[in-house]
Amino acid sequence: MTQPKLDVKLIQWTPNAEELLMFTKDTRLLSGPDDYIKKFELKGEERQKEFAKVFSSISSPLEFVDYIFLITNVTRAFTHQLVRHRVGVAFAQQAQRVVDMSGFSYMTPDSFLDHDPKDGYNMLNHVYELTMEHIQEGYEELINLGARAQDARGVLPTNVHTNILFKVNLRAMLEMAHIRLCVRAQGEFQQVALKIREEASRVHPWVADRMGPLCISKGICAFPVFDRCPIKAERPWLNGPPQTEIRAMRGEWEGLMGKYDPQPLGDGK
């Protein structure tokens, strides 16, 4: 059975995102709405310098830019992971409760497709496909016997295909990429995250350089105990400073609390 391929389409996004981000970054220093218009007048190096400031400190300005993606032909296994991202996001998903899933499509893991047994017969893939056929037959028989879709869906597999509408703000999207573009992430989520990055970069080219795993974005590893990463095999510093250094920093930090109170300089720093 030929399976449809996962797809990600950006269907809506915040217009004038650059100007909005620069304006939001400087709101505490601005006097009125006319200053928003002035952001459109910035050109060349001045504009580049101003825009770079957006990503130089706190991330709250990034929450003003939104993206809406239509993600299709992905598995329920993937969407169960996607909805674990709870801040700055919204979801609307195809409902198996009301949709007749007869003839459903599904994803076959690459590890089954690429399995190379010694006898030349791929038993892994054979058993997997046979199981899916039995589930399809059982589901359709339940529906034909009068079962409600909301009841028959109990037999559907986790790898059944589904569609989901995903709204996310820029901050949440970049933070999601910190772990979902990591080599440790599930392959399907990696594929979706890469397509999200590609689609967002199509309308906002500056996203590409700022959307990546935590090691690329912040210079630290999101999973220090994960020891099979080829990227950090020669870069142990990605796991962060040793515990002795952390304890020393903690002592310095505790000594500063209540005594060190820097005030804004009035120039955005």
C-alpha positions in Angstrom: 0.0 0.0 0.0 1.4 3.4 -1.0 1.4 5.7 1.9 0.9 9.5 1.6 3.9 11.6 2.8 3.7 14.0 5.6 3.4 17.6 4.7 3.6 21.0 6.4 2.1 24.1 4.9 2.3 27.6 6.4 -1.2 29.0 5.9 -1.0 32.2 7.9 1.6 34.4 9.6 2.1 37.8 11.2 2.7 40.5 8.6 5.4 43.1 9.1 7.0 40.8 11.7 10.4 42.5 11.6 9.0 46.0 12.3 6.6 44.6 15.0 9.5 42.8 16.7 11.7 45.9 16.7 8.8 48.0 18.0 8.0 45.5 20.7 11.6 45.3 21.8 11.8 49.1 22.3 8.3 49.7 23.7 9.6 50.5 27.1 11.7 53.3 25.5 9.1 54.6 23.1 6.7 57.5 23.5 3.8 56.5 21.2 2.4 54.6 18.2 4.2 56.8 15.7 7.4 55.1 16.7 6.1 51.9 15.1 5.9 53.6 11.7 9.5 54.8 12.1 10.6 51.1 12.2 9.6 50.8 8.5 12.0 53.7 7.7 15.1 51.9 9.0 17.4 50.7 6.2 20.8 49.0 5.7 23.1 48.5 8.6 20.9 50.6 10.9 18.1 48.2 10.4 20.3 45.1 10.8 21.7 46.5 14.1 18.2 47.3 15.4 16.8 43.9 14.4 19.7 42.0 16.0 18.8 43.6 19.3 15.5 41.7 19.2 17.3 38.4 19.9 19.9 39.8 22.3 18.1 39.6 25.6 14.6 38.6 26.9 12.4 36.6 24.5 9.0 38.1 25.3 8.9 40.3 22.1 9.0 37.1 20.1 5.6 36.1 21.4 4.0 38.8 19.2 4.7 37.0 16.0 2.5 34.0 15.1 2.5 31.2 12.6 -0.2 28.7 11.6 0.8 25.4 10.0 -1.4 22.8 8.5 0.3 19.5 9.2 -1.0 16.5 7.3 -0.3 12.8 7.0 1.4 12.5 10.3 0.9 9.9 12.9 -1.1 10.0 16.1 2.2 9.1 17.8 3.6 12.4 16.5 0.6 14.5 17.5 0.7 13.0 21.0 4.2 14.5 21.3 3.3 17.8 19.6 0.5 18.6 22.0 3.0 18.3 24.9 4.2 21.7 23.9 1.7 23.8 25.9 2.9 27.4 26.0 2.3 29.8 23.1 0.5 27.2 21.0 -3.0 26.1 19.9 -4.2 23.0 18.1 -7.2 21.7 16.1 -7.0 18.1 15.1 -9.0 15.7 12.9 -11.4 13.8 15.2 -11.5 10.1 15.0 -14.7 10.3 17.1 -16.7 11.6 14.1 -14.6 10.6 11.0 -15.1 7.2 9.5 -11.5 5.9 9.3 -12.3 3.0 7.0 -9.3 2.4 4.6 -7.1 4.5 6.9 -3.5 5.1 5.8 -0.6 4.7 8.2 3.2 5.2 8.6 5.6 2.3 8.3 8.8 3.0 10.4 12.0 3.3 8.4 13.6 0.7 10.6 11.1 -1.8 9.2 11.5 -0.7 5.6 15.3 -0.7 5.8 15.6 -3.9 7.7 18.1 -6.2 5.9 17.7 -9.8 7.2 20.2 -12.5 6.5 17.8 -14.7 4.6 16.6 -11.8 2.4 13.0 -11.9 3.8 11.9 -8.9 5.8 9.9 -10.5 8.5 9.6 -7.3 10.5 7.9 -5.4 7.7 5.8 -8.5 6.8 4.4 -8.8 10.4 3.8 -5.1 10.6 1.9 -4.9 7.3 -0.1 -8.0 8.2 -1.1 -6.5 11.5 -2.2 -3.3 9.9 -4.4 -5.2 7.4 -6.1 -7.1 10.2 -6.8 -3.9 12.1 -8.2 -2.3 8.9 -10.5 -5.3 8.4 -11.6 -5.3 12.0 -12.3 -1.6 12.1 -14.4 -1.7 8.9 -16.3 -4.8 10.1 -17.2 -2.9 13.3 -18.4 0.1 11.3 -20.4 -2.2 8.9 -22.0 -3.8 11.9 -23.3 -0.4 13.1 -20.6 0.6 15.6 -20.2 4.3 16.2 -16.9 5.8 15.0 -16.2 7.0 18.5 -16.3 3.4 19.7 -14.6 1.7 16.8 -11.7 4.1 17.0 -10.4 2.1 20.0 -8.8 -0.4 17.7 -7.0 2.1 15.5 -3.1 2.0 15.7 -0.9 4.8 17.0 0.7 5.1 13.6 -2.6 5.9 11.8 -2.3 9.1 9.8 -4.0 12.2 11.0 -4.1 16.0 10.3 -3.6 18.8 12.7 -3.7 22.6 12.6 -0.8 24.1 14.7 -0.6 27.7 15.8 2.6 28.8 17.5 4.3 32.0 18.3 7.9 32.7 17.4 9.3 32.2 20.9 7.6 28.9 21.4 8.6 27.7 17.9 12.3 28.4 18.5 12.1 26.7 21.9 10.4 23.7 20.4 13.2 23.4 17.9 15.7 23.3 20.8 14.7 19.7 21.5 12.8 18.6 18.4 15.7 19.4 16.0 18.1 17.5 18.3 19.4 14.2 16.9 17.8 12.5 19.9 14.2 13.5 18.8 12.0 11.0 17.1 12.6 10.9 13.3 9.0 11.9 12.4 9.2 15.0 14.7 12.5 15.9 13.2 11.0 15.8 9.7 8.1 18.0 10.8 10.3 20.5 12.6 12.6 20.8 9.6 9.6 21.5 7.4 8.3 24.0 9.9 11.7 25.7 9.8 11.6 25.7 6.0 8.1 27.1 5.7 8.7 29.8 8.3 12.0 30.8 6.6 10.1 31.1 3.3 8.3 34.2 4.6 10.9 35.3 7.3 14.4 34.3 6.0 16.0 35.2 9.3 14.3 32.3 11.1 16.6 29.7 9.5 19.7 30.9 11.3 17.8 31.2 14.6 15.9 28.0 14.6 18.0 24.9 15.6 18.8 22.5 18.4 19.9 23.9 21.7 23.5 23.1 21.1 23.5 25.3 18.0 21.3 28.0 19.4 22.8 28.3 22.9 26.0 26.3 22.9 24.8 23.7 25.5 23.2 20.3 25.2 19.5 19.8 26.1 20.2 16.1 27.1 23.5 15.9 29.0 23.0 12.2 29.9 22.5 11.3 26.2 25.9 9.8 25.3 25.4 8.7 21.7 25.3 12.1 20.1 27.9 12.3 17.3 27.9 16.1 17.6 29.1 16.3 21.1 31.4 13.2 20.9 34.4 15.6 20.5 32.7 18.5 22.3 32.3 17.5 26.0 31.9 21.2 26.9 28.4 21.0 25.4 27.4 19.2 28.6 28.0 22.4 30.6 30.5 23.3 33.3 31.5 20.7 35.9 29.6 20.5 39.2 32.5 22.1 41.1 32.2 25.2 38.9 28.4 25.3 39.3 28.7 25.2 43.1 31.2 28.0 42.9 28.8 30.1 40.7 26.0 29.3 43.1 28.0 30.8 46.0 28.7 33.9 44.0 25.0 34.2 43.0 23.8 33.8 46.5 26.2 36.5 47.6 24.8 39.0 45.0 21.2 38.4 45.7 19.7 41.6 47.4 23.0 43.5 46.9 23.4 43.8 43.2 20.7 45.9 41.5 21.7 47.2 38.0 19.3 49.8 36.6 18.4 50.2 32.9 20.7 52.7 31.2 17.9 54.2 29.0 19.5 53.0 25.8 18.0 49.6 25.6 20.8 47.7 27.3 
